[in-house]
Amino acid sequence: MWKLIRRSVLAHKVRFFLTAFSIVLGVGFVASTFIYTDTINAAFSGIFDDAFAGIDVQVSSESEFTLADPPLIDESVTDVVAAVPGVDRAIPSLTRIGIQFIDDEGEPVSSGGAPNIGGYFPADVGMGFAGIEIESPGGPPTGPGEVLIDAGTADDLDLEVGDTVDVVSTIRQAAPYTVVGIVTFGGLDSLGGSTFALFDLPTAQSLIGAEGQIDGVSVLATPGTNAEQLVADIQAVLPSGTIAQSAQDAAEADAAETQEALAFFGTFLSIFGFVALFVGTFIIANTFRIIVAQRTRELALLRALGATARQIRQLVIGEALLVGVAASISGVVAGMFLAVVLQQVLDAAGVTLPTTTLRLQPRTVILALLVGVVVTIISAWLPARRAARISPMEALHERESTIGSLRTRGIAGTTVMSAGFLLLILGLFTDVEAGPVSSILLVGLGAAIILIAVTILAPLIARPVLRVLGPVVRFATRFIFQPLLFPLAVLTIQVWLPYYLVWNAGARDWRRPMDFYEQRVRATEPLRRAISWLAMAARSVLWVAALVVSWLWALPYAVYRLVTNKVSWSELWAPLIGFWRNEFRSYWRRATHQTTGTIAQQNARKTPRRTSATAGAIMIGIALVTLAAVLAASIQGLVDNLIDDGIDADLIVQPENPFQFTSFSPELADRIADDAAVADSTTLRQGLAIVDETEVFIAGVEDNFSEFVAFDSLEGRFDLGPTSVALDKATADDAGYSLGTTIAMTFPDGTIEMLTLDAIYESPGAAGYAVSLETFAARNPSAGDSQIYIRLLPDQDLLATQERLIDLAADIPSAAILTLDELRSQIEDQINGLLGFIFGLLGLAVIISLFGVTNTMTLSVFERTHEIGLLRAVGMTRQQTRRMIRGEASIISVFGAILGVLVGILFGWALIRALADQGFDTFVIPGVTLTIWIAGIGIAGVIFALIPAWRASRLNVLEAISYE
């Protein structure tokens, strides 16, 4: 049996190669994700090992926070630790985020979402302390105007030792510092794109407003000291809120924390790989189903020679196993290459993570092989069962699927669909005791079941849908690929309109410009039939000439006549509409009555299972693309509502990179308030707190904050005192809070404040917890301003005032002063950037699905060789044959894309509805984007069918007629 399996695979190399290719791509992406995450995890482990090399004990503050900097401790702890027996040296440490370099153009230096880190580097510890090495020439900072800079930033800014660079912090304006050294980290120029600015201790403390404070102590033990005992002795003298641990434990804890944070990133990437494999299952199943159908007589002959149904099933499964193993091994190899590509793509997107030599763990190989083989075998299981049911006599005549089987499929699909909608309704419209997360899980599970149901039911709707869709796609495809399309469209605008306005104004008969079109443009048609390429060149010359003449002379003159009322708009539109109406009708008749297009449509409708399986693979990818597009458009709509209806301000100040959670000097707010054009302004600071054991974002606001934000509803008074807190209604309802409730709020410095809920609000411009600015500043002394809302006096020039305020902030370049339209555009760009990244990852699944089109059409050509031979014998040309195959591929692709868009819109609506309690109350369908995707998939289907179409056109007519 294995000998037969091996020979069968080798005899159909092309068919199985196309199947294997989809497995290689899916497995390769999954493997590359694990390889890449294992590599960066190993890199971070090495970095933390280097960071604690030479250190025996590390003292640090304890914190329940995962996103905030560790709490500060008093600098005197250093002397307390140094006095412990067995301690050779106690070195204070201080590191904070939000200290940035300024480039030559006055802009703060940042790399995507990587943090800008500043801190203290001791001058007398020697080279290599904490994994940091100072390149020669250079030395540690010893004075207030000196700084160490990481090699990556120094290279980007073209800085050398002795040069001057400006540095700005969250509470200080930019000031010049002399570069006294350039540092590397274990041989790396930078840590994941982060910038590093290192100073002496007083300077570092001053930059973050932490005079007399540090965040830890590094301990070097005297030789021969018992490490465990030293840790215990140090812990015994430490104040509450601080902890001592061995350097090894500290390195492992920091590495584990980092790897845990990166786990989401790895999971995020892995999802797209498994989506690609899921799409591949449709292609594999469809391929084996077609292969089984094509080999009906071969399998029947084996049955006639004595092969049992079990052996036939083993033959098909064995072929799938052989292909799956070979493809999975190739996928692991491809994963090594894709891991490098993934790193380059993420670097280009601004997500720079440290890496080392690629790490291929045994777990990755085992998982990749297991996933690839299991997916292939599962996909081939149903075709194998069908093959086993072939009887020697019945298999002599190939049969199409029966109505009964589609009826059974309809019952099964309807049942599955009902279950999916039931879960969806439960998640959306009922209160689940486990909370909103469970509701979202129900919605997600329901959506997944609905997606499966659609794939089951697709063959039932394929024929009626394709009956309507076929002519439309044929028309659109012909219109797009017709050589005269672009010249026709451009000439209509560039030549016909100026001609009509200049020479034919007032004529309501559309035939006059039509005659001009016939004489000047269609005169090239006979030449096109004779020498098509020469005709295209001639039309191009004609188009360029028309373009030049129209824009430089005729069109300006036409506009002049229109503006001066020498021709009216009503006189223009009547002949224009008549012209296009008649042209469209003529073009529609030519496109939809084309013989090859009709045959292509009938071929797609003749095999609904095959068509639906191929379209189903496309549907999944496009459904996820649509979901992402709908979510992004809805978020943008939410932002528009926030800006238009939620904020009552003319200008807003925020950090240059708001996603880094940085801030800027409070000095800027005072300067803005003193400007003569400013009527009023309010300041907002953002930070973290812990409420009910959950880490939440909080805002510190001034008394007049409520004057700059529109409230849909407000219970209580938004007049926050030192013991007051305000909260949005959705969060308050989820937590069971009401006015007067006492909320225990833990701040990053370890202080617990008992605050009274004095205001519950609903607003498109604000959400979450808010405390008074005084309360926030007392608990976060090193935090700067996060936003400033500015309202101008009446009749003030907005742009002129903005320019003046920008000049006022020249020494605080970490702050961006924006109009609301600029803020809107900035957020839109950020959303589009993220959307483009997601589209790029989902593109893998879409590409795999399009390879399914190639696979299906290639096997279809093999299956219909005799039919194609007959068509060629009765006069079908090679060009018409290619057009027929391309047309069928385009129809199938558009069918899948439309299904995907409809399902994706449903999923997008369900997701937005499920998140309504979290403030997502805007649902937007990006019609233009989705239309472009549908058209693009239709064109891509034509492109991916070029090779099968070429193979079909090259078939020998006599051999094809005699093919069985």
BATORMI-5363 format. One record per residue (C-alpha): residue in three letters; x, y negated, z. Coordinates in steps of 0.05 Angstrom, whole numbers, plus 5000, padded with zeros to 4 digits. Each point is the difference from the previous one (the first is absolute). Layout:
BEGIN
ALAXYZ/...
END
This chain:
BEGIN
MET500050005000/TRP505649515017/LYS503350164934/LEU493549834964/ILE499349365041/ARG507049774983/ARG499150144926/SER493249665000/VAL502949365030/LEU505950014951/ALA495350114942/HIS496049375018/LYS505749545022/VAL496949354975/ARG493350135033/PHE503050185067/PHE505149444997/LEU494549484997/THR496850335060/ALA506550025038/PHE501549274986/SER494149765042/ILE502350445057/VAL507149734994/LEU497649285005/GLY495550125060/VAL504950445038/GLY505749534982/PHE496449405030/VAL498350385064/ALA507250265006/SER502949314986/THR495849705056/PHE502750505050/ILE507149944974/TYR499849245004/THR496949975070/ASP504950535025/THR505749594971/ILE497949355033/ASN498550365066/ALA507150294998/ALA502749304984/PHE496449685059/SER502350565046/GLY507249874979/ILE499049255009/PHE497450085071/ASP505550495016/ASP505149484977/ALA496349455038/PHE501050365066/ALA506950284984/GLY504949835056/ILE494349835048/ASP498450465058/VAL493649715030/GLN494949524972/VAL495649575044/SER493849714969/SER493249735019/GLU494050465000/SER494249824954/GLU493450304979/PHE500449604935/THR502250314934/LEU499649394955/ALA502849465046/ASP507249865021/PRO501850305068/PRO498849555060/LEU505749575024/ILE503550105066/ASP504249545043/GLU507349944980/SER502050155072/VAL498450734989/THR506750054964/ASP503749845065/VAL495750495039/VAL501650564951/ALA507449824998/ALA500450095075/VAL497850734998/PRO505850485013/GLY502350344937/VAL498349414954/ASP506149754963/ARG496449454962/ALA492949744995/ILE498649614936/PRO493449614992/SER496050104936/LEU494949554966/THR496650104934/ARG493849674972/ILE496249954933/GLY498749334966/ILE506949694991/GLN501149864926/PHE505549744955/ILE498549444950/ASP502350054928/ASP502849454956/GLU493049804977/GLY497649905071/GLU495850645002/PRO500450515057/VAL503450654980/SER495650625005/SER499550684966/GLY492950234993/GLY497350225067/ALA506950125031/PRO501049625066/ASN504749425010/ILE504050185061/GLY504249565045/GLY503750145064/TYR506250025042/PHE506750324982/PRO505150025057/ALA506849714981/ASP504450455042/VAL497650714985/GLY504450144940/MET498350254931/GLY494350504988/PHE495949835062/ALA492850234992/GLY501650264930/ILE501649294976/GLU506649894964/ILE502849314983/GLU503449984933/SER506949704994/PRO501249425002/GLY495149815054/GLY498550045074/PRO494349965050/PRO496449355015/THR502749625061/GLY496649324995/PRO493249684990/GLY501049864926/GLU502450694978/VAL496350594970/LEU501350704974/ILE496150184937/ASP498550684970/ALA503850184937/GLY493750084958/THR497549305015/ALA507049714992/ASP500450314931/ASP493149744981/LEU501749295023/ASP507250044974/LEU502849845069/GLU507050125027/VAL503449905067/GLY500649265013/ASP493849814960/THR494149645031/VAL492850275000/ASP493649735030/VAL496250425051/VAL492849905024/SER496250355056/THR492850055022/ILE500749415048/ARG506049624972/GLN501149584938/ALA505350194949/ALA507149855020/PRO506850134967/TYR504550575025/THR507050214979/VAL500850714976/VAL505550315043/GLY499150714977/ILE496350484954/VAL497450645030/THR498150694976/PHE496150555035/GLY503350684996/GLY502649824930/LEU493249724978/ASP499549284977/SER493049935029/LEU494850405039/GLY494150094954/GLY500449304971/SER499949675069/THR504149375011/PHE504549955061/ALA502449365034/LEU504450135062/PHE502349465049/ASP503149925067/LEU495250105058/PRO498249275018/THR498649844926/ALA495750624990/GLN496149845064/SER498949294977/LEU497450204931/ILE494550425031/GLY498649585061/ALA502550535048/GLU505349635041/GLY502650455055/GLN496550614972/ILE501950644963/ASP496550624976/GLY504950545024/VAL506950195025/SER505050474966/VAL504250385050/LEU507050294990/ALA501850505054/THR506850115032/PRO503550634976/GLY497850635037/THR493349725023/ASN494150485000/ALA495149714949/GLU493650275032/GLN502049765069/LEU501849314971/VAL493249944968/ALA496750165066/ASP504449525039/ILE498549434951/GLN492650145000/ALA500049955076/VAL502249274999/LEU495949764941/PRO493949565010/SER493150264982/GLY498450004926/THR507050224979/ILE502750694985/ALA506950314994/GLN501350584952/SER506050334969/ALA502349724933/GLN498350664966/ASP492949985027/ALA499349274980/ALA502550154929/GLU495150594994/ALA494249595027/ASP501349424952/ALA500950484941/ALA493550375019/GLU496249355005/THR502649784932/GLN498550674968/GLU493049995030/ALA498949314969/LEU502550274933/ALA495650625005/PHE494149594975/PHE504249774941/GLY501850724982/THR492750225008/PHE497849424957/LEU504650214944/SER498450745008/ILE492649864989/PHE501449784929/GLY504050634987/PHE494450455024/VAL495149604959/ALA504350144940/LEU500050755017/PHE492449985009/VAL499449704931/GLY504850544975/THR495250545024/PHE494849784950/ILE505150024944/ILE502750685020/ALA493050305007/ASN497849714934/THR506450254965/PHE499250715026/ARG492650004983/ILE501649804928/ILE505750504996/VAL495550555025/ALA494849814948/GLN505249994945/ARG502750685020/THR493250345004/ARG501750514947/GLU506950125028/LEU497150145069/ALA494550434970/LEU505250414965/LEU503650115066/ARG493350225031/ALA498950474941/LEU507050305012/GLY498250155072/ALA501549375040/THR495349915059/ALA496549365019/ARG504749955059/GLN506150054955/ILE497349454954/ARG498949565061/GLN507150165023/LEU502649824931/VAL497049305002/ILE501949895073/GLY507050264987/GLU500849504943/ALA497749455046/LEU504850235054/LEU505950024952/VAL498349314972/GLY498849735071/VAL506750245028/ALA503949744940/ALA496449345001/SER500749925075/ILE507550124998/SER500549494944/GLY495749535042/VAL504950035058/VAL505749834953/ALA495849444971/GLY498549775071/MET507449865011/PHE499949544940/LEU493349695018/ALA502649855070/VAL505449564969/VAL494849674955/LEU495449895059/GLN505649655038/GLN501349544941/VAL492549854991/LEU499349845074/ASP506249574999/ALA497149614941/ALA493549925039/GLY503949705058/VAL499550635045/THR507350135013/LEU501650585048/PRO506850275019/THR501850664966/THR505750495000/THR501450634959/LEU493550314977/ARG497550515051/LEU496650624972/GLN497450375060/PRO497950744996/ARG493149775022/THR499449574938/VAL501850574953/ILE495350495034/LEU494249515001/ALA501149794928/LEU500250734976/LEU494050185043/VAL495849424976/GLY501850084927/VAL498950754999/VAL493549985041/VAL497149444957/THR501650384936/ILE497150665025/ILE493749685027/SER499149634934/ALA500750644961/TRP495650425045/LEU493349864966/PRO502750094929/ALA503150665024/ARG493350235026/ARG496749824934/ALA505550384963/ALA498850615043/ARG492650014982/ILE501550064925/SER497650674973/PRO503450314940/MET493849934956/GLU497449335022/ALA506949684993/LEU500350144926/HIS495849374989/GLU501949365035/ARG494049685035/GLU498749325027/SER497449885070/THR492850175009/ILE494349575023/GLY499250455061/SER507049865024/LEU498849254994/ARG493550095038/THR503850345056/ARG505149454999/GLY494449485004/ILE497150335062/ALA506850055033/GLY501949294981/THR493549715025/THR500750355066/VAL507149755009/MET497949304979/SER494350005051/ALA504850205055/GLY504849454981/PHE494649475000/LEU497450255066/LEU506849915032/LEU500749324967/ILE493349775027/LEU501650265069/GLY506649625000/LEU497049354974/PHE493249945033/THR500450375066/ASP503649875065/VAL505250535012/GLU501850115073/ALA507450074986/GLY500449294974/PRO501449654933/VAL505950444983/SER495450614998/SER495249624956/ILE505649854951/LEU502150735001/LEU492950214984/VAL499949514942/GLY506750264975/LEU497850725005/GLY493449844965/ALA503749644944/ALA504750594990/ILE494150484995/ILE496449544951/LEU506349994957/ILE500050764998/ALA492650004984/VAL501049524942/THR505350464970/ILE495250595007/LEU494249624968/ALA504149664945/PRO498850554947/LEU492449915008/ILE500349264983/ALA505750054949/ARG495750144939/PRO494749465009/VAL505249495023/LEU504750154942/ARG494249944951/VAL499449275021/LEU507349885016/GLY502950304937/PRO497849464950/VAL502149455047/VAL506950295010/ARG500850134926/PHE498149294985/ALA504749725054/THR505750454980/ARG499349834926/PHE499449265018/ILE506350025042/PHE504350414953/GLN497349724934/PRO505849614968/LEU495549414984/LEU497549915071/PHE505049495026/PRO500549594936/LEU492450014995/ALA498949755071/VAL505449474995/LEU498149774931/THR492849925022/ILE502249515054/GLN506049694966/VAL497549944928/TRP492550084996/LEU498249525056/PRO504549424975/TYR497850144929/TYR492749965019/LEU500849375042/VAL504249644949/TRP497250204933/ASN493450335014/ALA497049595057/GLY492450005001/ALA499250624957/ARG495650505037/ASP501350564951/TRP505350465029/ARG501450284931/ARG504449414980/PRO505450135052/MET498850744987/ASP501849894927/PHE506349645022/TYR501750605044/GLU498750494943/GLN504349614951/ARG505949845046/VAL500550615044/ARG496850604969/ALA503749874935/THR505650415029/GLU495750635006/PRO501850294931/LEU507349885015/ARG499150355067/ARG497550624964/ALA506149994955/ILE505549805047/SER497349985071/TRP506449765034/LEU500949444949/ALA492849805012/MET501149955075/ALA506049554988/ALA495949574952/ARG494449945051/SER505049815053/VAL502749444955/LEU492949784986/TRP498549995075/VAL506249605017/ALA498549504945/ALA492749945023/LEU502449915071/VAL504749444982/VAL495149644955/SER494150075049/TRP503549785062/LEU504349444970/TRP494949674956/ALA493150314990/LEU498350165072/PRO501949325029/TYR496049664945/ALA494250475013/VAL500149835074/TYR500149264982/ARG493850094957/LEU496650395056/VAL501649475053/THR497849434955/ASN493350344988/LYS501250094925/VAL498150725012/SER495750275057/TRP500750625042/SER493250254976/GLU502449944928/LEU506150415020/TRP497050585038/ALA494550204951/PRO504650224942/LEU505250265049/ILE495050485033/GLY497250204932/PHE507050154975/TRP501850455058/ARG493250345002/ASN500550244929/GLU507450185006/PHE498650405063/ARG494350394968/SER504350164940/TYR505950225042/TRP495650415047/ARG497150394940/ARG506950144972/ALA502850225068/THR494350425026/HIS498450364935/GLN507150234988/THR500350754988/THR506250135041/GLY497249615059/THR493550394998/ILE503950665000/ALA504349765058/GLN493749835040/GLN496950684985/ASN506350365020/ALA500149655067/ARG492650175011/LYS500750724977/THR504450205059/PRO497149625061/ARG504150405051/ARG506649854966/THR498149284988/SER497749905072/ALA506150355030/THR504749554960/ALA495849395016/GLY499650215073/ALA507549945007/ILE499749304972/MET493949845043/ILE503850135066/GLY505749544983/ILE495549454974/ALA495350075060/LEU505849865047/VAL502349434956/THR493049715001/LEU499650095075/ALA506549615009/ALA497749464951/VAL493249935034/LEU503249965068/ALA505049484977/ALA494649584966/SER495650055062/ILE505849785044/GLN501249424954/GLY492649835003/LEU500450035075/VAL506049534999/ASP496249534954/ASN494249995049/LEU504849885057/ILE503349414965/ASP493649704971/ASP495350115058/GLY504350165061/ILE505449465001/ASP498549265005/ALA506849714982/ASP503749674942/LEU506950305011/ILE502650605038/VAL507150145025/GLN502350715008/PRO506650404997/GLU503250084932/ASN499150755007/PRO493850105044/PHE500650764997/GLN506449985041/PHE496149745061/THR504949435008/SER498649295023/PHE503049314995/SER502149435045/PRO494449655040/GLU503649354983/LEU496650004933/ALA493049945030/ASP502049365036/ARG502749704936/ILE493750174961/ALA495549715054/ASP503849344996/ASP499049934924/ALA495649414981/ALA495850424951/VAL498350555050/ALA493349935035/ASP500850615044/SER503850655005/THR500050635043/THR505350525014/LEU499450755005/ARG505050515026/GLN499650754991/GLY502650575042/LEU498350675032/ALA496650235062/ILE497350665028/VAL492650055016/ASP497050665023/GLU506550364985/THR499749764927/GLU505049534968/VAL496349414969/PHE501749344966/ILE498249375038/ALA500149264982/GLY501749415043/VAL495849404978/GLU499249275018/ASP493749695028/ASN497949724932/PHE500950664963/SER492450104996/GLU499549354959/PHE504150314944/VAL496350674996/ALA492850104979/PHE495850455045/ASP494250414976/SER498050105072/LEU503049825068/GLU498150255069/GLY502949605057/ARG505149444991/PHE506350024958/ASP503449565052/LEU505550465026/GLY503149875067/PRO506050355032/THR495850615019/SER495450024939/VAL499850444939/ALA495849994937/LEU498450614957/ASP496450144935/LYS493150335006/ALA501750644963/THR505850175046/ALA496149795062/ASP494250454980/ASP504650594987/ALA503349915068/GLY493449875037/TYR502049315022/SER495249435015/LEU500949285023/GLY503249985069/THR503650674992/THR506950015032/ILE505350274953/ALA506950235024/MET505149774948/THR507350235004/PHE505049534966/PRO506850214971/ASP503749725061/GLY496350515043/THR495349505032/ILE492750225008/GLU494949444996/MET492750085021/LEU496249584949/THR492549844997/LEU496350084934/ASP497249304990/ALA498450024925/ILE497550524951/TYR500149764928/GLU498850194928/SER504149634948/PRO502850154931/GLY506249595020/ALA502050355065/ALA499850685035/GLY502950345060/TYR502249765068/ALA501549265013/VAL502949685062/SER502049295015/LEU506749774972/GLU502549865070/THR498550715023/PHE503350284937/ALA506349575006/ALA500950175073/ARG500350754983/ASN503849924934/PRO505149445011/SER504250184938/ALA494150004952/GLY499349424950/ASP493949774962/SER496850494951/GLN495149524966/ILE498049274999/TYR493449774972/ILE500149284974/ARG494149544984/LEU501549354963/LEU496749335006/PRO494849824946/ASP502649774932/GLN507150275013/ASP503750294942/LEU500650745015/LEU506150164958/ALA503849375019/THR498850155074/GLN502250724990/GLU506549774968/ARG501349525057/LEU498850545052/ILE504550474963/ASP505549475006/LEU498649965075/ALA501150765004/ALA506649994962/ASP503950255060/ILE494750535016/PRO500150394934/SER496850615032/ALA493349624996/ALA496049944936/ILE494949434993/LEU494550224952/THR493549754973/LEU494250495007/ASP500450154925/GLU507450165007/LEU498550445060/ARG494850364959/SER504950114943/GLN505450245048/ILE495450525031/GLU497650214931/ASP507250104977/GLN501550425061/ILE493750424989/ASN501750094927/GLY507150205018/LEU497550545047/LEU494850214949/GLY505450064947/PHE504150445046/ILE494050455013/PHE498350024926/GLY507250214986/LEU499450585048/LEU493150204975/GLY502849954929/LEU503450675011/ALA493250345008/VAL497449634940/ILE506050204958/ILE499150735021/SER492749974980/LEU501949714933/PHE504950574990/GLY493950435011/VAL497149664938/THR506250204961/ASN499550715028/THR492750074984/MET500649724930/THR506150444985/LEU496450635022/SER493849764963/VAL504049964936/PHE502350725011/GLU492950225014/ARG497049634940/THR505550174950/HIS495150374954/GLU494949435005/ILE505349474984/GLY502350424941/LEU493050014971/LEU499349255009/ARG506549894964/ALA497950474945/VAL493649614986/GLY503749344994/MET501849735068/THR506749634995/ARG505650035050/GLN498449295022/GLN492850195012/THR502150615039/ARG504449585046/ARG494449505008/MET495250565019/ILE504650265055/ARG501549305026/GLY492649835000/GLU498350615042/ALA505549835050/SER497749285005/ILE492850215013/ILE502050495054/SER504649485033/VAL494749455001/PHE494950505027/GLY504750165058/ALA501749265011/ILE492649805003/LEU498550555050/GLY506049795041/VAL497949275000/LEU492950175022/VAL502450475055/GLY505349505022/ILE494949445005/LEU495750445044/PHE505950175044/GLY502049275004/TRP493149795021/ALA499750555053/LEU506849805028/ILE498249265004/ARG493350195032/ALA503550445051/LEU504849435018/ALA494449485006/ASP500649995075/GLN507449834993/GLY498349374961/PHE500250294929/ASP493349754976/THR501749814928/PHE499250504943/VAL502849804932/ILE500450404936/PRO506049774957/GLY496550094933/VAL505649744956/THR505350445034/LEU495750634994/THR498249864928/ILE507349934984/TRP501450675034/ILE494550344960/ALA502649724935/GLY507250155019/ILE498350735016/GLY496450064933/ILE506249744964/ALA504650435043/GLY495850614981/VAL501349854927/ILE507549925013/PHE500450655040/ALA496550364944/LEU504949784946/ILE504250645004/PRO494050484997/ALA497149584943/TRP506550044962/ARG500450755011/ALA492850084974/SER501549594938/ARG506250424984/LEU496450675001/ASN500750404937/VAL493150034969/LEU500350724975/GLU503050275064/ALA494949615041/ILE494250294961/SER502550715011/TYR501549875074/GLU495850405050/
END
